[in-house]
Amino acid sequence: MERIDHLTLPPLFLYRKETVKTPNASLESYLGKELTISKHAQARLKERSISLPEDKWLKMNSSLKTAMQKGVKEALVLSEEGAFIVNVKKAVIITAMNRKEASSQIFTNINGTIILD
């Protein structure tokens, strides 16, 4: 019986299934969406007198698109005006609070943070 001292194998990529990269459907559908505000968040914005200037609104919208590309599902968005919890996939602000309230909160069920300041 012969002893095999050296065995040369082809590169691993020859054994892998070839995957066809398809665009992420949810990402493509999100990229066309504009950020909206839930009824709950609208009420919180009104009762807490929180308003977001247009430039921050646009920055939040573009930051959420980047977050979606990175796989973020629920994000905490911090700005000088307040703190917002956003469902990134649906492009909806779920709730809002001013920065003073936010400083005493513990945020759970988020997997990304965006700072607009």
C-alpha positions as CSV (number, residue, x, y, z in Angstrom):
1,M,0.0,0.0,0.0
2,E,1.3,3.4,-0.9
3,R,1.4,6.2,1.5
4,I,0.0,9.6,0.4
5,D,2.1,12.4,1.9
6,H,0.6,15.3,0.0
7,L,-2.8,15.6,-1.3
8,T,-3.7,18.6,-3.4
9,L,-7.3,19.7,-3.4
10,P,-9.0,22.2,-5.7
11,P,-9.9,25.5,-4.1
12,L,-13.0,25.4,-1.8
13,F,-15.0,27.7,-4.1
14,L,-15.3,24.8,-6.5
15,Y,-17.3,22.9,-3.9
16,R,-19.6,25.8,-2.9
17,K,-23.0,26.2,-4.5
18,E,-23.1,29.1,-6.7
19,T,-25.5,31.7,-5.3
20,V,-27.1,34.3,-7.4
21,K,-27.3,37.6,-5.6
22,T,-30.7,39.1,-5.9
23,P,-31.6,42.5,-4.6
24,N,-33.1,42.7,-1.2
25,A,-36.8,43.1,-1.9
26,S,-37.5,44.8,1.4
27,L,-34.6,47.2,0.9
28,E,-35.8,48.1,-2.6
29,S,-39.3,48.7,-1.3
30,Y,-38.0,50.8,1.5
31,L,-35.8,53.0,-0.7
32,G,-38.9,54.3,-2.3
33,K,-40.7,55.0,1.1
34,E,-40.7,58.2,2.9
35,L,-40.6,58.2,6.7
36,T,-44.0,58.5,8.3
37,I,-45.3,59.0,11.9
38,S,-47.6,56.7,13.7
39,K,-50.7,58.1,15.4
40,H,-49.1,57.3,18.8
41,A,-45.9,59.2,17.8
42,Q,-48.0,62.1,16.5
43,A,-49.7,62.4,19.8
44,R,-46.4,62.2,21.7
45,L,-44.9,64.9,19.4
46,K,-47.8,67.2,20.1
47,E,-48.1,66.7,23.8
48,R,-44.3,67.1,24.3
49,S,-44.0,70.0,21.9
50,I,-41.4,68.3,19.8
51,S,-40.8,69.5,16.3
52,L,-38.1,68.3,13.9
53,P,-36.7,70.8,11.4
54,E,-36.8,69.8,7.7
55,D,-33.1,69.3,7.4
56,K,-33.1,66.9,10.4
57,W,-36.1,65.1,8.9
58,L,-34.2,64.6,5.6
59,K,-31.1,63.5,7.5
60,M,-33.1,61.0,9.5
61,N,-34.7,59.6,6.4
62,S,-31.4,59.1,4.6
63,S,-29.8,57.6,7.8
64,L,-32.6,55.1,8.0
65,K,-32.0,54.0,4.5
66,T,-28.4,53.3,5.5
67,A,-29.5,51.5,8.6
68,M,-31.8,49.3,6.5
69,Q,-28.8,48.4,4.3
70,K,-27.0,47.3,7.5
71,G,-29.8,45.2,8.7
72,V,-31.2,47.4,11.4
73,K,-34.9,46.6,12.2
74,E,-35.7,48.9,15.1
75,A,-33.6,52.1,15.7
76,L,-33.2,54.7,18.3
77,V,-32.7,58.1,16.6
78,L,-31.2,60.8,18.8
79,S,-31.2,64.5,17.9
80,E,-31.1,67.8,19.8
81,E,-34.9,67.9,19.5
82,G,-35.7,64.5,20.9
83,A,-35.4,60.7,20.8
84,F,-37.4,58.7,18.4
85,I,-38.0,54.9,18.1
86,V,-38.3,54.0,14.5
87,N,-39.4,50.8,12.8
88,V,-36.8,50.9,10.0
89,K,-38.4,48.2,7.7
90,K,-41.8,50.0,7.7
91,A,-40.2,53.5,7.8
92,V,-42.5,54.6,10.7
93,I,-41.7,56.6,13.8
94,I,-43.2,54.6,16.6
95,T,-42.8,57.0,19.5
96,A,-41.0,60.2,20.4
97,M,-39.8,61.9,23.6
98,N,-37.8,64.9,24.4
99,R,-34.1,64.6,25.4
100,K,-34.8,65.1,29.1
101,E,-37.2,62.2,29.2
102,A,-34.9,60.1,27.0
103,S,-32.0,60.6,29.5
104,S,-33.9,58.6,32.2
105,Q,-35.1,55.8,29.9
106,I,-33.8,52.3,29.2
107,F,-34.3,51.5,25.5
108,T,-35.0,47.8,24.7
109,N,-35.7,45.9,21.5
110,I,-33.6,48.1,19.3
111,N,-30.6,46.9,17.3
112,G,-29.3,50.2,16.0
113,T,-28.8,53.8,17.0
114,I,-28.6,56.9,14.8
115,I,-27.3,60.2,16.2
116,L,-28.3,63.2,14.1
117,D,-26.5,65.9,16.2
